[in-house]
Amino acid sequence: MDTPLSTIAVVGLGTMGTGIAEVLARAGHEVIGIDTSDEAARRAVAALEAATARAVRRERITEEERGDALARFRTFADLRAAAEAELVIEVVPESYEIKQQVFRDLDAIVSPTAILATGTNALSVTRLAAESLHPERVLGLHFFNPAPAMKLVEVVSSVLTAPPAVEAVTALARSLGKEPVAVGDRPGFVADGLLFGYLNQAAAMYEASYASREDIDAAMKLGCGLPMGPLALLDLIGIDTARTVLEAMYAESRDRLHAPAPVLRQLSEAGLTGRKSGRGFYTYEAPGSPAVVPDALTPRDDAAEAAGRTVRSVGVAGSGTMASGIAEVFAKAGYDVVLAARGQEKADIAKGRIAKSLERSVAKGRLTAEARDAALARITAAGSLDAFADVDLAVEAVAEDLAVKQQLFGTMDKVCRPGAVLATTTSSLPVVAIARATSRPEDVIGMHFFNPAPAMKLVEVVRTVLTADDVHATVREVCGKVRKHPVDCGDRAGFIVNALLFPYLNNAIKMVEEHYATLDDIDAAMKLGGGYPMGPFELLDVVGLDVSLAIEKVLHSEFRDPGLAPAPLLEHLVAAGCLGRKTGRGFREYARR
């Protein structure tokens, strides 16, 4: 195992195998591509030719280097071609039977010192290794798709794997410009272990008709900064593949969050496996095409909607960061805004915060000085809710406490004129319980902005069973005027974003509790392998561990799923006062400001 890994065989030349072969050939390795399908081998060669041609056009490599890379890639139909390889990476279909047969055959072909790696993302590496005569040389080497672009490689050890084999492939991954993360053998490993639970929850949310596929995907892209929505990502991965991964995860964890949503089985068995078949959650121009085309479920632009109420002035209740941000959004969009707080001094401080924010926008060239002055002139700071007497829309942005919000809505009910729309920005509390504090629950709706409100494009529009049609239409129209993207959802805990985000965060904490992976490795895995802008522990510390725990408790109370119970480590940190960046310590420690 001390031999340099100069000749590497890749068994299976599908999308992933072809991508791995490209990475290896361009890095200077002799690559033996093996596939029983001549067509797959031809496609792999064509893909490498096209990729290297693009690299030449972009001046990343020379024409000579391109020729060398192409010469280093040879394809064969027989597994015996792997005889000279020091490392064999199998990327055949996710089936124990198929992969085990490959390992049994390789035992009779390769040198006893050769390393055998499986590219599985769902199956047990230990179980695969047990089929080999030399299980100590078998490990997992999980690249992410597309392999040339994605930096993460999970190096998976079983209890049988020899440390020198792990060291050799880890060094190889680094030499390829990848970020290797060492993990133990469990279905999904780190990245997919967290990602597929989230994708499964999104599929279940869609299946329950809680929100449209477009709104679920838009919510997670705009609310969390993800490169793709979960349903579009399932179509890209392959719905059948996702189902296989989840089945393997559920077999080990018995966690209901991993039990494949029935819609995944229905689509898989119907042959609607996503992009590769031309249809999955969405419909595509052709099999393999990324272009989505309209189908029967696509929202119509001319769909009839109730006429909304006229909104010229807006009241914002609160004096914190969220209230200030929302007031700024409305003022910049041309609305007259009343910013009311508990006392004139707090209201003036909040308006001062808006002035500083607007000034920063001017300094960055995002806003003119005239627009800044006009927006600030539209905001009236008031020391009580009495100033809401004439507003057309009242938006509450106070503490996330049901009793506090109910009391405030009771006051707004008395103060606001008949016909005014009353909106709450709650992220987790039942909107209907807030609405019932008024004598006009039909005028109450959820309007969940995301922090920071001036920058974040998403607004979750939460309609209760009592909300009037024209109130819903009013809020959607207003969202458009303030340049926000509204997504519709029903009145249940977490709405779309938090209901999908926080179980994922909770599962990341459980991985650390179980000593499966470190904070740093989990954060790196999700950023490099999942395209997340922040790792789960970075995000938890930013959000605040106390806020996160409160949301986890609400979700667990609402859905009664044992898998949603807050991780004990989160509860312990909150009890110890370690709340994240705001206290200087959470999952990590921070310099005090």
C-alpha positions as CSV (number, residue, x, y, z in Angstrom):
1,M,0.0,0.0,0.0
2,D,3.1,2.2,0.0
3,T,3.2,2.1,-3.8
4,P,2.4,5.5,-5.5
5,L,-1.0,5.5,-7.0
6,S,0.1,6.3,-10.5
7,T,-2.2,3.9,-12.4
8,I,-5.9,4.0,-11.3
9,A,-8.8,2.0,-12.7
10,V,-12.3,3.3,-12.7
11,V,-15.0,0.6,-13.0
12,G,-18.3,2.0,-14.3
13,L,-18.3,4.9,-16.8
14,G,-21.6,6.5,-16.0
15,T,-21.7,10.2,-15.1
16,M,-19.8,9.9,-11.9
17,G,-17.2,7.4,-13.2
18,T,-16.6,9.6,-16.2
19,G,-16.1,12.7,-14.0
20,I,-13.7,10.8,-11.7
21,A,-11.7,9.6,-14.7
22,E,-11.5,13.2,-16.0
23,V,-10.1,14.5,-12.6
24,L,-7.5,11.7,-12.5
25,A,-6.4,12.0,-16.1
26,R,-6.0,15.8,-15.9
27,A,-4.0,15.4,-12.7
28,G,-1.4,13.2,-14.5
29,H,-2.6,9.7,-13.6
30,E,-2.8,6.8,-16.0
31,V,-6.5,5.9,-16.0
32,I,-8.1,2.6,-17.0
33,G,-11.8,3.1,-17.6
34,I,-13.8,-0.1,-17.5
35,D,-17.4,-0.6,-18.6
36,T,-19.2,-3.5,-20.2
37,S,-21.1,-1.0,-22.4
38,D,-19.2,0.2,-25.5
39,E,-21.6,3.1,-25.7
40,A,-20.7,4.2,-22.1
41,A,-17.0,4.0,-22.9
42,R,-17.5,6.1,-26.1
43,R,-19.5,8.7,-24.1
44,A,-16.7,8.8,-21.5
45,V,-14.0,9.5,-24.1
46,A,-16.2,12.1,-25.7
47,A,-16.9,13.8,-22.4
48,L,-13.2,14.0,-21.6
49,E,-12.5,15.4,-25.1
50,A,-15.2,18.1,-24.6
51,A,-14.1,19.0,-21.1
52,T,-10.4,19.4,-22.0
53,A,-11.3,21.3,-25.2
54,R,-13.2,23.8,-22.9
55,A,-10.2,24.0,-20.6
56,V,-8.0,24.9,-23.6
57,R,-10.5,27.6,-24.8
58,R,-10.5,29.1,-21.3
59,E,-6.7,29.0,-21.2
60,R,-6.6,26.7,-18.2
61,I,-4.5,24.1,-20.0
62,T,-2.4,24.1,-23.2
63,E,-3.2,22.0,-26.3
64,E,-0.2,19.8,-25.4
65,E,-1.5,19.2,-21.9
66,R,-4.9,18.3,-23.4
67,G,-3.3,15.7,-25.7
68,D,-1.4,14.2,-22.7
69,A,-4.5,13.9,-20.6
70,L,-6.4,12.2,-23.5
71,A,-3.6,9.8,-24.0
72,R,-3.6,8.8,-20.3
73,F,-7.3,7.6,-20.5
74,R,-7.8,4.2,-22.0
75,T,-11.1,2.3,-22.0
76,F,-11.8,-1.5,-21.8
77,A,-14.8,-3.8,-21.5
78,D,-13.1,-6.4,-19.4
79,L,-12.4,-6.1,-15.7
80,R,-9.0,-7.9,-16.2
81,A,-7.7,-4.6,-17.6
82,A,-7.4,-3.4,-14.0
83,A,-4.6,-5.9,-13.3
84,E,-1.9,-3.2,-13.4
85,A,-3.8,-0.7,-11.2
86,E,-2.6,0.3,-7.8
87,L,-6.1,1.7,-7.0
88,V,-9.4,0.6,-8.3
89,I,-12.5,2.8,-7.8
90,E,-15.8,1.2,-8.5
91,V,-18.7,3.4,-9.5
92,V,-21.2,0.7,-10.6
93,P,-25.0,0.8,-9.7
94,E,-26.0,1.0,-6.1
95,S,-26.6,-2.7,-5.5
96,Y,-24.8,-5.0,-3.0
97,E,-24.9,-7.9,-5.5
98,I,-23.3,-5.9,-8.3
99,K,-20.7,-4.3,-6.2
100,Q,-19.8,-7.5,-4.3
101,Q,-19.3,-9.4,-7.5
102,V,-16.9,-6.6,-8.7
103,F,-14.9,-7.0,-5.5
104,R,-14.8,-10.8,-5.7
105,D,-13.6,-10.6,-9.3
106,L,-11.0,-8.0,-8.5
107,D,-9.4,-10.2,-5.8
108,A,-8.4,-12.6,-8.6
109,I,-7.1,-9.8,-10.9
110,V,-5.2,-7.1,-9.0
111,S,-2.0,-7.1,-7.0
112,P,-2.4,-8.0,-3.3
113,T,-1.1,-4.5,-2.5
114,A,-3.7,-2.7,-4.7
115,I,-6.4,-0.6,-2.9
116,L,-10.0,-1.2,-3.7
117,A,-12.4,1.7,-3.3
118,T,-16.1,1.9,-3.5
119,G,-17.9,5.0,-4.7
120,T,-21.1,4.1,-2.9
121,N,-23.0,6.9,-1.1
122,A,-25.6,4.6,0.5
123,L,-24.3,1.0,1.0
124,S,-22.2,-0.4,3.9
125,V,-18.5,-0.3,3.1
126,T,-18.0,-3.0,5.8
127,R,-20.4,-5.3,4.1
128,L,-18.8,-4.8,0.8
129,A,-15.3,-5.3,2.3
130,A,-16.3,-8.5,3.9
131,E,-16.7,-10.1,0.4
132,S,-13.1,-9.4,-0.4
133,L,-10.2,-11.8,0.4
134,H,-8.3,-8.7,1.6
135,P,-10.9,-6.5,3.5
136,E,-8.1,-4.4,5.0
137,R,-7.5,-2.8,1.6
138,V,-11.2,-1.9,0.9
139,L,-12.5,1.6,1.7
140,G,-15.0,4.1,0.5
141,L,-14.0,7.0,-1.7
142,H,-17.1,9.1,-2.2
143,F,-16.8,11.9,-4.8
144,F,-19.6,14.3,-5.4
145,N,-21.3,15.1,-8.7
146,P,-20.0,16.7,-10.8
147,A,-16.7,15.3,-9.7
148,P,-14.5,17.8,-11.6
149,A,-16.2,20.8,-9.9
150,M,-17.0,19.5,-6.4
151,K,-14.2,19.8,-3.9
152,L,-15.4,17.3,-1.3
153,V,-14.3,13.7,-1.1
154,E,-15.5,11.5,1.8
155,V,-12.9,8.9,2.7
156,V,-14.8,6.1,4.4
157,S,-13.1,3.6,6.7
158,S,-14.7,0.4,7.9
159,V,-13.5,-1.4,11.1
160,L,-11.5,-3.6,8.8
161,T,-9.7,-0.9,6.8
162,A,-5.9,-0.7,7.2
163,P,-4.7,2.9,8.1
164,P,-2.1,3.0,5.3
165,A,-4.8,2.5,2.7
166,V,-6.7,5.5,4.2
167,E,-3.6,7.6,4.2
168,A,-2.8,6.8,0.6
169,V,-6.2,7.8,-0.8
170,T,-6.4,10.8,1.5
171,A,-3.1,12.0,0.0
172,L,-4.4,11.3,-3.5
173,A,-7.5,13.3,-2.8
174,R,-5.4,16.3,-1.7
175,S,-3.2,16.0,-4.7
176,L,-6.3,16.2,-6.9
177,G,-7.2,19.6,-5.3
178,K,-10.0,18.0,-3.3
179,E,-10.9,18.4,0.4
180,P,-10.9,14.9,2.0
181,V,-13.1,14.4,5.0
182,A,-12.5,11.2,7.1
183,V,-15.7,9.5,8.2
184,G,-16.9,6.2,9.5
185,D,-19.1,3.6,7.8
186,R,-22.8,4.5,8.0
187,P,-25.3,5.0,5.2
188,G,-25.1,8.5,3.7
189,F,-21.9,9.2,5.5
190,V,-21.8,13.0,6.5
191,A,-23.1,15.0,3.5
192,D,-25.7,12.7,2.1
193,G,-26.6,11.6,5.6
194,L,-27.8,15.1,6.3
195,L,-28.8,16.1,2.8
196,F,-31.1,13.2,2.1
197,G,-33.1,13.5,5.3
198,Y,-33.8,17.1,4.2
199,L,-34.7,16.1,0.7
200,N,-37.1,13.4,2.0
201,Q,-38.9,15.9,4.2
202,A,-39.3,18.3,1.3
203,A,-40.8,15.4,-0.8
204,A,-43.2,14.6,2.1
205,M,-44.1,18.3,2.3
206,Y,-45.0,18.4,-1.4
207,E,-46.9,15.1,-1.2
208,A,-49.0,16.5,1.6
209,S,-50.0,19.4,-0.7
210,Y,-48.7,21.8,1.9
211,A,-46.9,24.0,-0.7
212,S,-46.3,23.8,-4.4
213,R,-43.1,22.4,-5.8
214,E,-42.2,25.9,-7.1
215,D,-42.7,27.5,-3.7
216,I,-40.8,24.8,-1.8
217,D,-37.8,25.2,-4.1
218,A,-38.0,29.0,-4.1
219,A,-38.2,29.1,-0.3
220,M,-35.1,27.1,0.3
221,K,-33.1,28.9,-2.4
222,L,-34.1,32.4,-1.3
223,G,-34.4,31.7,2.4
224,C,-31.2,29.6,2.9
225,G,-29.1,30.6,-0.1
226,L,-29.0,27.1,-1.5
227,P,-28.0,26.7,-5.2
228,M,-31.0,24.5,-5.9
229,G,-34.3,23.7,-4.3
230,P,-34.8,20.3,-2.8
231,L,-37.3,18.9,-5.4
232,A,-35.2,20.1,-8.4
233,L,-32.2,18.5,-6.6
234,L,-34.0,15.2,-6.2
235,D,-34.7,15.3,-10.0
236,L,-31.0,15.9,-10.7
237,I,-29.8,13.2,-8.3
238,G,-32.4,10.7,-9.6
239,I,-35.5,9.9,-7.6
240,D,-34.7,6.2,-7.7
241,T,-31.2,6.8,-6.4
242,A,-32.6,9.0,-3.6
243,R,-35.0,6.3,-2.6
244,T,-32.2,3.7,-2.5
245,V,-30.1,6.0,-0.2
246,L,-33.0,6.7,2.1
247,E,-33.9,3.0,2.3
248,A,-30.3,2.2,3.4
249,M,-30.4,5.1,6.0
250,Y,-33.7,4.0,7.4
251,A,-32.6,0.4,7.7
252,E,-29.9,1.5,10.1
253,S,-31.5,4.5,11.9
254,R,-35.2,3.6,12.0
255,D,-35.7,7.3,12.1
256,R,-39.0,8.3,10.4
257,L,-37.2,11.3,8.9
258,H,-35.3,8.7,6.7
259,A,-38.3,6.6,5.8
260,P,-38.7,7.3,2.1
261,A,-41.8,9.5,1.4
262,P,-44.3,7.4,-0.6
263,V,-44.2,9.8,-3.5
264,L,-40.6,8.7,-4.1
265,R,-41.7,5.1,-4.6
266,Q,-44.6,6.2,-6.8
267,L,-42.4,8.2,-9.1
268,S,-39.7,5.6,-9.2
269,E,-42.0,2.8,-10.0
270,A,-43.7,4.9,-12.7
271,G,-40.3,5.5,-14.3
272,L,-40.4,9.2,-13.5
273,T,-36.9,9.3,-12.0
274,G,-36.1,13.0,-12.7
275,R,-33.9,14.6,-15.3
276,K,-32.5,11.4,-16.7
277,S,-36.0,10.2,-17.7
278,G,-37.3,13.6,-18.7
279,R,-39.8,13.8,-15.8
280,G,-39.8,13.7,-12.1
281,F,-41.2,16.4,-9.8
282,Y,-40.8,18.6,-12.8
283,T,-41.0,18.0,-16.6
284,Y,-37.9,18.5,-18.8
285,E,-37.4,19.3,-22.4
286,A,-35.9,15.8,-23.0
287,P,-34.4,13.0,-21.0
288,G,-31.1,14.3,-19.6
289,S,-32.0,17.9,-20.3
290,P,-31.8,20.5,-17.5
291,A,-34.5,22.7,-19.2
292,V,-37.8,22.6,-17.3
293,V,-40.9,23.0,-19.5
294,P,-44.4,23.8,-18.4
295,D,-46.7,21.0,-17.4
296,A,-50.2,20.6,-15.8
297,L,-48.8,21.6,-12.4
298,T,-47.0,24.8,-13.6
299,P,-48.7,27.9,-12.1
300,R,-50.4,30.0,-14.7
301,D,-49.6,33.7,-15.0
302,D,-53.2,34.5,-15.8
303,A,-54.6,32.5,-12.9
304,A,-57.6,34.3,-11.3
305,E,-56.9,35.8,-7.9
306,A,-59.2,37.8,-5.7
307,A,-58.7,41.6,-5.9
308,G,-56.6,42.9,-3.1
309,R,-57.2,45.9,-0.8
310,T,-55.5,49.2,-1.4
311,V,-52.3,49.8,0.6
312,R,-50.8,53.2,0.8
313,S,-49.5,53.3,4.3
314,V,-47.9,50.7,6.5
315,G,-47.4,50.4,10.3
316,V,-44.5,48.4,11.7
317,A,-44.7,47.4,15.4
318,G,-41.3,46.8,17.1
319,S,-37.9,48.4,17.6
320,G,-35.5,45.5,16.9
321,T,-33.4,44.6,13.9
322,M,-36.3,42.9,12.1
323,A,-38.7,45.7,12.7
324,S,-36.2,48.3,11.4
325,G,-35.4,46.2,8.4
326,I,-39.0,45.7,7.4
327,A,-39.8,49.4,7.8
328,E,-36.8,50.2,5.6
329,V,-38.1,47.8,2.9
330,F,-41.5,49.5,2.8
331,A,-40.1,53.0,2.9
332,K,-37.7,52.4,0.0
333,A,-40.6,51.0,-2.0
334,G,-42.5,54.2,-1.6
335,Y,-44.9,53.5,1.2
336,D,-45.6,55.9,4.1
337,V,-44.4,54.0,7.2
338,V,-45.3,54.4,10.9
339,L,-42.6,52.7,13.0
340,A,-44.1,52.3,16.5
341,A,-42.3,51.1,19.6
342,R,-42.8,51.0,23.3
343,G,-41.8,54.6,23.9
344,Q,-40.7,57.4,21.7
345,E,-37.0,56.9,22.6
346,K,-37.0,53.3,21.3
347,A,-38.8,54.4,18.1
348,D,-36.2,57.1,17.5
349,I,-33.3,54.7,18.0
350,A,-34.9,52.2,15.5
351,K,-35.3,55.0,13.0
352,G,-31.7,55.9,13.6
353,R,-30.7,52.3,12.8
354,I,-32.6,52.6,9.5
355,A,-30.7,55.9,8.7
356,K,-27.4,54.1,9.2
357,S,-28.5,51.2,7.0
358,L,-29.6,53.6,4.2
359,E,-26.3,55.5,4.5
360,R,-24.3,52.2,4.0
361,S,-26.4,51.6,0.9
362,V,-25.4,55.0,-0.4
363,A,-21.7,54.4,0.4
364,K,-21.8,51.1,-1.6
365,G,-23.5,52.8,-4.5
366,R,-26.7,50.8,-4.2
367,L,-28.8,53.9,-3.4
368,T,-28.7,57.6,-4.3
369,A,-28.5,60.2,-1.6
370,E,-31.9,61.5,-2.9
371,A,-33.5,58.1,-2.6
372,R,-32.1,57.8,0.9
373,D,-33.5,61.1,2.0
374,A,-36.9,60.3,0.5
375,A,-37.1,56.9,2.2
376,L,-36.2,58.4,5.6
377,A,-38.7,61.2,5.2
378,R,-41.5,58.6,4.7
379,I,-40.8,57.0,8.1
380,T,-42.6,58.4,11.2
381,A,-41.3,57.2,14.5
382,A,-44.1,56.8,17.1
383,G,-44.1,55.9,20.8
384,S,-47.3,54.0,20.8
385,L,-49.6,51.9,18.6
386,D,-52.2,54.7,18.5
387,A,-50.3,56.0,15.5
388,F,-51.6,53.0,13.5
389,A,-55.1,54.5,13.4
390,D,-55.0,55.2,9.6
391,V,-52.6,52.6,8.3
392,D,-53.7,50.1,5.6
393,L,-51.4,47.3,6.6
394,A,-50.0,46.7,10.1
395,V,-47.0,44.4,10.4
396,E,-46.0,43.1,13.8
397,A,-42.3,42.4,14.4
398,V,-41.9,41.9,18.2
399,A,-40.5,39.1,20.4
400,E,-41.3,35.5,19.4
401,D,-43.7,35.0,22.3
402,L,-47.3,34.0,21.8
403,A,-48.7,36.0,24.8
404,V,-46.8,39.1,23.7
405,K,-48.0,38.9,20.2
406,Q,-51.6,38.2,21.2
407,Q,-51.6,41.2,23.5
408,L,-50.2,43.4,20.7
409,F,-52.8,42.1,18.2
410,G,-55.6,42.8,20.7
411,T,-54.4,46.4,20.8
412,M,-54.0,46.7,17.0
413,D,-57.6,45.4,16.7
414,K,-58.8,48.3,18.7
415,V,-56.6,50.9,17.1
416,C,-56.5,50.0,13.4
417,R,-59.3,51.1,11.1
418,P,-61.8,48.5,9.8
419,G,-60.5,46.8,6.6
420,A,-56.8,47.2,7.6
421,V,-54.7,44.1,7.1
422,L,-53.0,42.8,10.2
423,A,-49.8,40.7,9.6
424,T,-47.5,38.8,11.9
425,T,-43.9,38.1,11.1
426,T,-43.7,35.0,13.4
427,S,-41.4,32.2,12.2
428,S,-42.8,29.4,14.3
429,L,-46.0,30.3,16.3
430,P,-49.5,29.5,15.1
431,V,-50.9,32.5,13.2
432,V,-54.5,31.5,13.9
433,A,-53.8,31.7,17.6
434,I,-52.6,35.3,17.1
435,A,-55.6,36.0,14.8
436,R,-58.0,34.8,17.5
437,A,-56.8,37.6,19.8
438,T,-58.7,40.0,17.5
439,S,-62.4,40.4,16.6
440,R,-61.4,40.1,12.9
441,P,-59.3,37.0,12.4
442,E,-60.2,37.1,8.7
443,D,-58.0,40.2,8.3
444,V,-55.0,38.5,9.9
445,I,-52.2,36.7,7.9
446,G,-48.6,35.7,8.4
447,M,-45.9,37.6,6.6
448,H,-42.6,36.0,7.5
449,F,-39.7,38.1,6.4
450,F,-36.1,36.8,6.7
451,N,-33.2,38.5,8.3
452,P,-31.8,40.9,7.2
453,A,-35.1,42.0,5.7
454,P,-33.6,44.6,3.2
455,A,-31.4,41.9,1.7
456,M,-33.4,38.7,1.8
457,K,-35.9,38.3,-1.1
458,L,-38.2,35.7,0.5
459,V,-41.5,36.3,2.3
460,E,-43.5,33.3,3.5
461,V,-47.2,34.2,3.2
462,V,-49.0,32.2,5.8
463,R,-52.7,31.8,5.4
464,T,-54.9,30.5,8.2
465,V,-58.2,28.7,7.8
466,L,-59.9,32.1,8.6
467,T,-57.9,34.4,6.4
468,A,-60.0,36.2,3.7
469,D,-59.1,35.8,0.0
470,D,-58.6,39.5,-0.5
471,V,-56.2,39.7,2.5
472,H,-54.1,37.0,1.0
473,A,-54.2,38.7,-2.4
474,T,-53.2,42.1,-0.8
475,V,-50.1,40.7,0.9
476,R,-48.9,38.9,-2.3
477,E,-49.4,42.1,-4.2
478,V,-47.5,44.1,-1.6
479,C,-44.7,41.6,-1.7
480,G,-44.3,42.2,-5.4
481,K,-44.2,46.0,-4.9
482,V,-41.5,45.7,-2.3
483,R,-39.5,43.4,-4.6
484,K,-39.9,40.3,-2.5
485,H,-40.7,36.8,-3.6
486,P,-43.8,35.5,-1.8
487,V,-44.4,31.7,-1.2
488,D,-47.7,30.4,0.0
489,C,-47.9,28.0,2.9
490,G,-50.4,26.9,5.5
491,D,-50.4,27.7,9.2
492,R,-48.3,25.0,10.7
493,A,-45.1,25.0,12.7
494,G,-42.0,26.1,10.8
495,F,-43.8,26.9,7.6
496,I,-41.6,25.9,4.7
497,V,-38.0,27.0,5.5
498,N,-37.7,26.3,9.2
499,A,-39.7,23.0,8.9
500,L,-37.0,21.8,6.5
501,L,-33.9,23.6,7.8
502,F,-34.1,22.8,11.6
503,P,-34.4,19.0,11.4
504,Y,-31.3,19.1,9.2
505,L,-29.5,21.2,11.8
506,N,-30.7,18.9,14.6
507,N,-29.4,15.9,12.8
508,A,-26.0,17.5,12.4
509,I,-25.8,18.0,16.2
510,K,-26.7,14.3,16.7
511,M,-23.7,13.4,14.4
512,V,-21.4,15.3,16.8
513,E,-23.1,13.8,19.9
514,E,-22.4,10.3,18.5
515,H,-18.7,11.2,17.8
516,Y,-19.3,10.3,14.1
517,A,-17.6,13.4,12.7
518,T,-16.2,16.7,14.0
519,L,-17.8,20.1,13.7
520,D,-15.2,21.2,11.2
521,D,-15.7,18.1,9.0
522,I,-19.5,18.4,9.0
523,D,-19.4,22.1,8.1
524,A,-16.8,21.4,5.4
525,A,-18.9,18.5,4.0
526,M,-22.1,20.5,3.7
527,K,-20.4,23.6,2.1
528,L,-18.2,21.6,-0.3
529,G,-20.5,18.7,-1.0
530,G,-23.9,20.2,-0.6
531,G,-23.3,23.8,-1.8
532,Y,-24.5,25.3,1.4
533,P,-23.3,28.9,2.0
534,M,-22.6,28.0,5.7
535,G,-22.0,24.8,7.5
536,P,-24.7,23.7,10.0
537,F,-22.7,24.7,13.1
538,E,-21.7,28.1,11.6
539,L,-25.4,28.7,11.0
540,L,-26.5,27.6,14.4
541,D,-24.1,29.9,16.1
542,V,-25.3,32.8,13.9
543,V,-29.0,32.1,14.4
544,G,-28.5,31.7,18.2
545,L,-28.7,28.3,20.0
546,D,-31.6,29.5,22.1
547,V,-33.6,30.5,19.1
548,S,-32.8,27.2,17.4
549,L,-33.8,25.2,20.4
550,A,-37.1,27.1,20.6
551,I,-37.9,26.3,17.0
552,E,-36.9,22.7,17.5
553,K,-39.3,22.4,20.4
554,V,-42.2,23.9,18.4
555,L,-41.6,21.5,15.6
556,H,-41.4,18.5,17.9
557,S,-44.6,19.6,19.7
558,E,-46.5,20.1,16.5
559,F,-45.5,16.9,14.6
560,R,-44.9,14.6,17.6
561,D,-42.1,12.9,15.7
562,P,-39.4,11.4,18.0
563,G,-36.8,12.3,15.3
564,L,-37.6,16.0,15.8
565,A,-36.8,16.0,19.5
566,P,-34.1,18.5,20.2
567,A,-30.6,17.0,20.4
568,P,-29.5,16.9,24.1
569,L,-26.2,18.7,23.3
570,L,-28.2,21.7,22.0
571,E,-30.2,21.8,25.2
572,H,-27.1,21.5,27.4
573,L,-25.3,24.4,25.6
574,V,-28.4,26.6,25.9
575,A,-28.7,25.8,29.6
576,A,-25.0,26.7,30.0
577,G,-25.6,30.1,28.4
578,C,-23.6,29.2,25.3
579,L,-25.9,30.7,22.7
580,G,-23.6,31.3,19.8
581,R,-21.9,34.4,18.5
582,K,-24.0,36.8,20.5
583,T,-22.6,35.4,23.8
584,G,-19.1,34.7,22.4
585,R,-19.5,30.9,22.6
586,G,-21.8,28.3,21.1
587,F,-20.5,25.3,19.2
588,R,-17.4,27.4,18.7
589,E,-15.8,30.3,20.6
590,Y,-15.7,33.8,19.3
591,A,-13.7,36.9,20.1
592,R,-15.7,39.4,22.2
593,R,-16.5,42.7,20.5
